[in-house]
């Protein structure tokens, strides 16, 4: 994609005028953070933990004790 938002001779941004500035800011931040290793490490952590599979569950010991055991529906 070129800097003008086009893919070759096709594409472009067809959005309301009110969204042009926020989209430009989003694009700026995207390119800024794609070179930030700390951000990429955090992003990869969340991708490994939460995307495309079941969310890891946390055993809430005190809550389980408070309600007298686990609840199955």
MIVEX-508514 format. One record per atom (N, C-alpha, C, O): x, y, z; residue number from 1; residue in three letters. Coordinates in nm, 4 decimals, decimal comma. Layout:
+----------+----------+----------+-----+--------+
!       px !       py !       pz ! num ! residu !
+----------+----------+----------+-----+--------+
!        X !        Y !        Z ! NUM !    ala !
...
+----------+----------+----------+-----+--------+
REM end
This chain:
+----------+----------+----------+-----+--------+
!       px !       py !       pz ! num ! residu !
+----------+----------+----------+-----+--------+
!   0,0851 !  -0,1172 !   0,0000 !   1 !    unk !
!   0,0000 !   0,0000 !   0,0000 !   1 !    unk !
!   0,0893 !   0,1230 !   0,0000 !   1 !    unk !
!   0,1883 !   0,1297 !   0,0729 !   1 !    unk !
!   0,0540 !   0,2167 !  -0,0800 !   2 !    unk !
!   0,1310 !   0,3401 !  -0,0871 !   2 !    unk !
!   0,0937 !   0,4357 !   0,0245 !   2 !    unk !
!  -0,0012 !   0,4119 !   0,0992 !   2 !    unk !
!   0,1695 !   0,5443 !   0,0353 !   3 !    unk !
!   0,1430 !   0,6444 !   0,1383 !   3 !    unk !
!   0,0091 !   0,7149 !   0,1182 !   3 !    unk !
!  -0,0442 !   0,7759 !   0,2109 !   3 !    unk !
!  -0,0441 !   0,7062 !  -0,0017 !   4 !    unk !
!  -0,1711 !   0,7720 !  -0,0303 !   4 !    unk !
!  -0,2918 !   0,6841 !   0,0014 !   4 !    unk !
!  -0,4057 !   0,7259 !  -0,0194 !   4 !    unk !
!  -0,2678 !   0,5620 !   0,0520 !   5 !    unk !
!  -0,3778 !   0,4741 !   0,0890 !   5 !    unk !
!  -0,4270 !   0,3858 !  -0,0236 !   5 !    unk !
!  -0,5293 !   0,3190 !  -0,0082 !   5 !    unk !
!  -0,3582 !   0,3830 !  -0,1354 !   6 !    unk !
!  -0,4027 !   0,3040 !  -0,2498 !   6 !    unk !
!  -0,3183 !   0,1788 !  -0,2652 !   6 !    unk !
!  -0,1995 !   0,1781 !  -0,2331 !   6 !    unk !
!  -0,3815 !   0,0723 !  -0,3151 !   7 !    unk !
!  -0,3141 !  -0,0514 !  -0,3510 !   7 !    unk !
!  -0,2994 !  -0,0490 !  -0,5022 !   7 !    unk !
!  -0,3920 !  -0,0869 !  -0,5740 !   7 !    unk !
!  -0,1853 !  -0,0052 !  -0,5510 !   8 !    unk !
!  -0,1695 !   0,0110 !  -0,6950 !   8 !    unk !
!  -0,2636 !   0,1195 !  -0,7421 !   8 !    unk !
!  -0,2646 !   0,2296 !  -0,6869 !   8 !    unk !
!  -0,3422 !   0,0898 !  -0,8431 !   9 !    unk !
!  -0,4374 !   0,1885 !  -0,8924 !   9 !    unk !
!  -0,5734 !   0,1775 !  -0,8240 !   9 !    unk !
!  -0,6645 !   0,2544 !  -0,8545 !   9 !    unk !
!  -0,5875 !   0,0826 !  -0,7320 !  10 !    unk !
!  -0,7153 !   0,0579 !  -0,6669 !  10 !    unk !
!  -0,7099 !   0,0948 !  -0,5196 !  10 !    unk !
!  -0,6023 !   0,1180 !  -0,4645 !  10 !    unk !
!  -0,8245 !   0,0998 !  -0,4573 !  11 !    unk !
!  -0,8318 !   0,1175 !  -0,3123 !  11 !    unk !
!  -0,8564 !   0,2603 !  -0,2736 !  11 !    unk !
!  -0,9295 !   0,3333 !  -0,3406 !  11 !    unk !
!  -0,7954 !   0,2989 !  -0,1661 !  12 !    unk !
!  -0,8170 !   0,4319 !  -0,1126 !  12 !    unk !
!  -0,9002 !   0,4252 !   0,0134 !  12 !    unk !
!  -0,9419 !   0,3179 !   0,0571 !  12 !    unk !
!  -0,9232 !   0,5391 !   0,0698 !  13 !    unk !
!  -1,0001 !   0,5466 !   0,1940 !  13 !    unk !
!  -1,1333 !   0,6130 !   0,1645 !  13 !    unk !
!  -1,1392 !   0,7293 !   0,1248 !  13 !    unk !
!  -1,2364 !   0,5393 !   0,1841 !  14 !    unk !
!  -1,3704 !   0,5910 !   0,1626 !  14 !    unk !
!  -1,4391 !   0,5978 !   0,2979 !  14 !    unk !
!  -1,5163 !   0,5092 !   0,3345 !  14 !    unk !
!  -1,4101 !   0,7040 !   0,3713 !  15 !    unk !
!  -1,4640 !   0,7212 !   0,5063 !  15 !    unk !
!  -1,5186 !   0,8631 !   0,5199 !  15 !    unk !
!  -1,4812 !   0,9526 !   0,4440 !  15 !    unk !
!  -1,6073 !   0,8827 !   0,6171 !  16 !    unk !
!  -1,6558 !   1,0180 !   0,6414 !  16 !    unk !
!  -1,5413 !   1,1125 !   0,6781 !  16 !    unk !
!  -1,4401 !   1,0707 !   0,7344 !  16 !    unk !
!  -1,5587 !   1,2370 !   0,6461 !  17 !    unk !
!  -1,4563 !   1,3386 !   0,6728 !  17 !    unk !
!  -1,4129 !   1,3390 !   0,8196 !  17 !    unk !
!  -1,2954 !   1,3600 !   0,8497 !  17 !    unk !
!  -1,5090 !   1,3153 !   0,9117 !  18 !    unk !
!  -1,4787 !   1,3176 !   1,0553 !  18 !    unk !
!  -1,3809 !   1,2085 !   1,0961 !  18 !    unk !
!  -1,3160 !   1,2203 !   1,2001 !  18 !    unk !
!  -1,3686 !   1,1019 !   1,0163 !  19 !    unk !
!  -1,2801 !   0,9912 !   1,0523 !  19 !    unk !
!  -1,1409 !   1,0030 !   0,9928 !  19 !    unk !
!  -1,0526 !   0,9255 !   1,0296 !  19 !    unk !
!  -1,1186 !   1,0954 !   0,9038 !  20 !    unk !
!  -0,9881 !   1,1052 !   0,8378 !  20 !    unk !
!  -0,8753 !   1,1348 !   0,9363 !  20 !    unk !
!  -0,7712 !   1,0694 !   0,9313 !  20 !    unk !
!  -0,8935 !   1,2308 !   1,0245 !  21 !    unk !
!  -0,7885 !   1,2639 !   1,1220 !  21 !    unk !
!  -0,7638 !   1,1484 !   1,2194 !  21 !    unk !
!  -0,6480 !   1,1133 !   1,2422 !  21 !    unk !
!  -0,8691 !   1,0870 !   1,2786 !  22 !    unk !
!  -0,8426 !   0,9730 !   1,3676 !  22 !    unk !
!  -0,7745 !   0,8560 !   1,2965 !  22 !    unk !
!  -0,6896 !   0,7893 !   1,3555 !  22 !    unk !
!  -0,8103 !   0,8306 !   1,1712 !  23 !    unk !
!  -0,7454 !   0,7220 !   1,0971 !  23 !    unk !
!  -0,5998 !   0,7537 !   1,0670 !  23 !    unk !
!  -0,5150 !   0,6645 !   1,0694 !  23 !    unk !
!  -0,5704 !   0,8801 !   1,0389 !  24 !    unk !
!  -0,4309 !   0,9206 !   1,0163 !  24 !    unk !
!  -0,3498 !   0,9017 !   1,1444 !  24 !    unk !
!  -0,2356 !   0,8561 !   1,1393 !  24 !    unk !
!  -0,4086 !   0,9367 !   1,2596 !  25 !    unk !
!  -0,3409 !   0,9175 !   1,3881 !  25 !    unk !
!  -0,3198 !   0,7694 !   1,4170 !  25 !    unk !
!  -0,2133 !   0,7303 !   1,4649 !  25 !    unk !
!  -0,4188 !   0,6878 !   1,3888 !  26 !    unk !
!  -0,4065 !   0,5434 !   1,4078 !  26 !    unk !
!  -0,2946 !   0,4862 !   1,3218 !  26 !    unk !
!  -0,2154 !   0,4044 !   1,3685 !  26 !    unk !
!  -0,2883 !   0,5290 !   1,1968 !  27 !    unk !
!  -0,1831 !   0,4812 !   1,1071 !  27 !    unk !
!  -0,0449 !   0,5234 !   1,1573 !  27 !    unk !
!   0,0497 !   0,4448 !   1,1535 !  27 !    unk !
!  -0,0338 !   0,6475 !   1,2043 !  28 !    unk !
!   0,0937 !   0,6976 !   1,2573 !  28 !    unk !
!   0,1387 !   0,6128 !   1,3759 !  28 !    unk !
!   0,2544 !   0,5715 !   1,3836 !  28 !    unk !
!   0,0458 !   0,5875 !   1,4681 !  29 !    unk !
!   0,0796 !   0,5074 !   1,5867 !  29 !    unk !
!   0,1103 !   0,3631 !   1,5505 !  29 !    unk !
!   0,1973 !   0,3012 !   1,6118 !  29 !    unk !
!   0,0403 !   0,3086 !   1,4517 !  30 !    unk !
!   0,0672 !   0,1722 !   1,4070 !  30 !    unk !
!   0,2134 !   0,1585 !   1,3654 !  30 !    unk !
!   0,2833 !   0,0678 !   1,4104 !  30 !    unk !
!   0,2588 !   0,2491 !   1,2794 !  31 !    unk !
!   0,3967 !   0,2399 !   1,2320 !  31 !    unk !
!   0,4965 !   0,2710 !   1,3434 !  31 !    unk !
!   0,6071 !   0,2170 !   1,3440 !  31 !    unk !
!   0,4587 !   0,3573 !   1,4370 !  32 !    unk !
!   0,5457 !   0,3874 !   1,5504 !  32 !    unk !
!   0,5661 !   0,2637 !   1,6368 !  32 !    unk !
!   0,6792 !   0,2300 !   1,6719 !  32 !    unk !
!   0,4578 !   0,1967 !   1,6709 !  33 !    unk !
!   0,4668 !   0,0852 !   1,7643 !  33 !    unk !
!   0,5102 !  -0,0456 !   1,6998 !  33 !    unk !
!   0,5518 !  -0,1373 !   1,7708 !  33 !    unk !
!   0,5022 !  -0,0570 !   1,5708 !  34 !    unk !
!   0,5487 !  -0,1793 !   1,5066 !  34 !    unk !
!   0,7012 !  -0,1907 !   1,5111 !  34 !    unk !
!   0,7564 !  -0,2965 !   1,4805 !  34 !    unk !
!   0,7688 !  -0,0833 !   1,5487 !  35 !    unk !
!   0,9139 !  -0,0858 !   1,5664 !  35 !    unk !
!   0,9538 !  -0,0858 !   1,7141 !  35 !    unk !
!   1,0728 !  -0,0790 !   1,7450 !  35 !    unk !
!   0,8575 !  -0,0932 !   1,8054 !  36 !    unk !
!   0,8821 !  -0,0887 !   1,9487 !  36 !    unk !
!   0,8818 !  -0,2314 !   2,0038 !  36 !    unk !
!   0,7764 !  -0,2944 !   2,0128 !  36 !    unk !
!   0,9985 !  -0,2819 !   2,0403 !  37 !    unk !
!   1,0109 !  -0,4214 !   2,0822 !  37 !    unk !
!   0,9317 !  -0,4512 !   2,2088 !  37 !    unk !
!   0,8754 !  -0,5600 !   2,2213 !  37 !    unk !
!   0,9259 !  -0,3571 !   2,3033 !  38 !    unk !
!   0,8467 !  -0,3794 !   2,4250 !  38 !    unk !
!   0,6993 !  -0,3980 !   2,3908 !  38 !    unk !
!   0,6328 !  -0,4865 !   2,4449 !  38 !    unk !
!   0,6488 !  -0,3140 !   2,3005 !  39 !    unk !
!   0,5095 !  -0,3270 !   2,2581 !  39 !    unk !
!   0,4870 !  -0,4612 !   2,1900 !  39 !    unk !
!   0,3888 !  -0,5296 !   2,2188 !  39 !    unk !
!   0,5768 !  -0,4995 !   2,1000 !  40 !    unk !
!   0,5609 !  -0,6256 !   2,0278 !  40 !    unk !
!   0,5652 !  -0,7449 !   2,1222 !  40 !    unk !
!   0,4912 !  -0,8416 !   2,1038 !  40 !    unk !
!   0,6514 !  -0,7385 !   2,2229 !  41 !    unk !
!   0,6571 !  -0,8473 !   2,3218 !  41 !    unk !
!   0,5252 !  -0,8591 !   2,3974 !  41 !    unk !
!   0,4748 !  -0,9695 !   2,4183 !  41 !    unk !
!   0,4691 !  -0,7444 !   2,4385 !  42 !    unk !
!   0,3408 !  -0,7470 !   2,5093 !  42 !    unk !
!   0,2287 !  -0,7951 !   2,4177 !  42 !    unk !
!   0,1444 !  -0,8748 !   2,4590 !  42 !    unk !
!   0,2275 !  -0,7474 !   2,2950 !  43 !    unk !
!   0,1272 !  -0,7910 !   2,1983 !  43 !    unk !
!   0,1356 !  -0,9416 !   2,1765 !  43 !    unk !
!   0,0329 !  -1,0094 !   2,1752 !  43 !    unk !
!   0,2551 !  -0,9943 !   2,1597 !  44 !    unk !
!   0,2719 !  -1,1385 !   2,1384 !  44 !    unk !
!   0,2289 !  -1,2188 !   2,2600 !  44 !    unk !
!   0,1750 !  -1,3286 !   2,2456 !  44 !    unk !
!   0,2518 !  -1,1658 !   2,3796 !  45 !    unk !
!   0,2046 !  -1,2325 !   2,5009 !  45 !    unk !
!   0,0523 !  -1,2489 !   2,4959 !  45 !    unk !
!  -0,0004 !  -1,3581 !   2,5174 !  45 !    unk !
!  -0,0176 !  -1,1380 !   2,4670 !  46 !    unk !
!  -0,1636 !  -1,1447 !   2,4632 !  46 !    unk !
!  -0,2132 !  -1,2320 !   2,3491 !  46 !    unk !
!  -0,3144 !  -1,3007 !   2,3637 !  46 !    unk !
!  -0,1448 !  -1,2308 !   2,2371 !  47 !    unk !
!  -0,1846 !  -1,3180 !   2,1268 !  47 !    unk !
!  -0,1709 !  -1,4645 !   2,1670 !  47 !    unk !
!  -0,2584 !  -1,5455 !   2,1366 !  47 !    unk !
!  -0,0606 !  -1,4993 !   2,2357 !  48 !    unk !
!  -0,0408 !  -1,6381 !   2,2793 !  48 !    unk !
!  -0,1447 !  -1,6788 !   2,3830 !  48 !    unk !
!  -0,1941 !  -1,7916 !   2,3806 !  48 !    unk !
!  -0,1784 !  -1,5869 !   2,4748 !  49 !    unk !
!  -0,2655 !  -1,6206 !   2,5863 !  49 !    unk !
!  -0,4140 !  -1,6201 !   2,5514 !  49 !    unk !
!  -0,4906 !  -1,6978 !   2,6083 !  49 !    unk !
!  -0,4557 !  -1,5347 !   2,4596 !  50 !    unk !
!  -0,5988 !  -1,5111 !   2,4446 !  50 !    unk !
!  -0,6574 !  -1,5293 !   2,3057 !  50 !    unk !
!  -0,7791 !  -1,5433 !   2,2931 !  50 !    unk !
!  -0,5767 !  -1,5299 !   2,2021 !  51 !    unk !
!  -0,6326 !  -1,5313 !   2,0668 !  51 !    unk !
!  -0,6350 !  -1,6733 !   2,0120 !  51 !    unk !
!  -0,5349 !  -1,7449 !   2,0158 !  51 !    unk !
!  -0,7522 !  -1,7125 !   1,9607 !  52 !    unk !
!  -0,7631 !  -1,8385 !   1,8898 !  52 !    unk !
!  -0,7747 !  -1,9621 !   1,9756 !  52 !    unk !
!  -0,7658 !  -2,0738 !   1,9246 !  52 !    unk !
!  -0,7941 !  -1,9448 !   2,1032 !  53 !    unk !
!  -0,8114 !  -2,0604 !   2,1907 !  53 !    unk !
!  -0,8868 !  -2,0182 !   2,3147 !  53 !    unk !
!  -0,9148 !  -1,9002 !   2,3352 !  53 !    unk !
!  -0,9188 !  -2,1151 !   2,3961 !  54 !    unk !
!  -0,9898 !  -2,0832 !   2,5194 !  54 !    unk !
!  -0,9028 !  -1,9962 !   2,6086 !  54 !    unk !
!  -0,7804 !  -2,0089 !   2,6085 !  54 !    unk !
!  -0,9654 !  -1,9091 !   2,6837 !  55 !    unk !
!  -0,8937 !  -1,8223 !   2,7768 !  55 !    unk !
!  -0,8493 !  -1,9040 !   2,8969 !  55 !    unk !
!  -0,9278 !  -1,9819 !   2,9510 !  55 !    unk !
!  -0,7237 !  -1,8875 !   2,9397 !  56 !    unk !
!  -0,6804 !  -1,9590 !   3,0597 !  56 !    unk !
!  -0,7650 !  -1,9165 !   3,1800 !  56 !    unk !
!  -0,7934 !  -1,7981 !   3,1983 !  56 !    unk !
!  -0,8040 !  -2,0125 !   3,2597 !  57 !    unk !
!  -0,8860 !  -1,9832 !   3,3763 !  57 !    unk !
!  -0,7984 !  -1,9687 !   3,5000 !  57 !    unk !
!  -0,6933 !  -2,0317 !   3,5115 !  57 !    unk !
!  -0,8432 !  -1,8860 !   3,5903 !  58 !    unk !
!  -0,7732 !  -1,8643 !   3,7156 !  58 !    unk !
!  -0,8525 !  -1,9327 !   3,8269 !  58 !    unk !
!  -0,9735 !  -1,9129 !   3,8372 !  58 !    unk !
!  -0,7868 !  -2,0118 !   3,9089 !  59 !    unk !
!  -0,8529 !  -2,0767 !   4,0216 !  59 !    unk !
!  -0,8659 !  -1,9741 !   4,1347 !  59 !    unk !
!  -0,7661 !  -1,9327 !   4,1937 !  59 !    unk !
!  -0,9876 !  -1,9344 !   4,1634 !  60 !    unk !
!  -1,0157 !  -1,8360 !   4,2675 !  60 !    unk !
!  -1,0432 !  -1,9106 !   4,3977 !  60 !    unk !
!  -1,1584 !  -1,9394 !   4,4303 !  60 !    unk !
!  -0,9377 !  -1,9416 !   4,4713 !  61 !    unk !
!  -0,9482 !  -2,0249 !   4,5909 !  61 !    unk !
!  -1,0446 !  -1,9673 !   4,6935 !  61 !    unk !
!  -1,1328 !  -2,0385 !   4,7415 !  61 !    unk !
!  -1,0296 !  -1,8391 !   4,7281 !  62 !    unk !
!  -1,1149 !  -1,7804 !   4,8316 !  62 !    unk !
!  -1,2604 !  -1,7728 !   4,7864 !  62 !    unk !
!  -1,3506 !  -1,7956 !   4,8671 !  62 !    unk !
!  -1,2851 !  -1,7414 !   4,6599 !  63 !    unk !
!  -1,4222 !  -1,7378 !   4,6101 !  63 !    unk !
!  -1,4836 !  -1,8776 !   4,6139 !  63 !    unk !
!  -1,5993 !  -1,8936 !   4,6525 !  63 !    unk !
!  -1,4072 !  -1,9777 !   4,5742 !  64 !    unk !
!  -1,4563 !  -2,1152 !   4,5769 !  64 !    unk !
!  -1,4922 !  -2,1574 !   4,7193 !  64 !    unk !
!  -1,5953 !  -2,2206 !   4,7423 !  64 !    unk !
!  -1,4064 !  -2,1217 !   4,8137 !  65 !    unk !
!  -1,4347 !  -2,1527 !   4,9545 !  65 !    unk !
!  -1,5579 !  -2,0776 !   5,0035 !  65 !    unk !
!  -1,6399 !  -2,1333 !   5,0765 !  65 !    unk !
!  -1,5712 !  -1,9519 !   4,9636 !  66 !    unk !
!  -1,6834 !  -1,8680 !   5,0086 !  66 !    unk !
!  -1,8177 !  -1,9243 !   4,9623 !  66 !    unk !
!  -1,9150 !  -1,9215 !   5,0377 !  66 !    unk !
!  -1,8240 !  -1,9754 !   4,8396 !  67 !    unk !
!  -1,9511 !  -2,0245 !   4,7894 !  67 !    unk !
!  -1,9689 !  -2,1752 !   4,8105 !  67 !    unk !
!  -2,0686 !  -2,2334 !   4,7678 !  67 !    unk !
!  -1,8716 !  -2,2372 !   4,8764 !  68 !    unk !
!  -1,8859 !  -2,3777 !   4,9123 !  68 !    unk !
!  -1,8516 !  -2,4757 !   4,8008 !  68 !    unk !
!  -1,9034 !  -2,5873 !   4,7986 !  68 !    unk !
!  -1,7662 !  -2,4360 !   4,7100 !  69 !    unk !
!  -1,7243 !  -2,5247 !   4,6026 !  69 !    unk !
!  -1,7581 !  -2,4667 !   4,4665 !  69 !    unk !
!  -1,8174 !  -2,3595 !   4,4542 !  69 !    unk !
!  -1,7184 !  -2,5408 !   4,3660 !  70 !    unk !
!  -1,7449 !  -2,4965 !   4,2297 !  70 !    unk !
!  -1,8910 !  -2,5134 !   4,1925 !  70 !    unk !
!  -1,9617 !  -2,5972 !   4,2486 !  70 !    unk !
!  -1,9348 !  -2,4335 !   4,0982 !  71 !    unk !
!  -2,0729 !  -2,4392 !   4,0513 !  71 !    unk !
!  -2,0722 !  -2,4872 !   3,9080 !  71 !    unk !
!  -2,0025 !  -2,4310 !   3,8236 !  71 !    unk !
!  -2,1494 !  -2,5910 !   3,8798 !  72 !    unk !
!  -2,1588 !  -2,6432 !   3,7441 !  72 !    unk !
!  -2,2984 !  -2,6202 !   3,6929 !  72 !    unk !
!  -2,3961 !  -2,6466 !   3,7628 !  72 !    unk !
!  -2,3081 !  -2,5721 !   3,5739 !  73 !    unk !
!  -2,4397 !  -2,5456 !   3,5137 !  73 !    unk !
!  -2,4618 !  -2,6423 !   3,4013 !  73 !    unk !
!  -2,5662 !  -2,6385 !   3,3362 !  73 !    unk !
+----------+----------+----------+-----+--------+
REM end
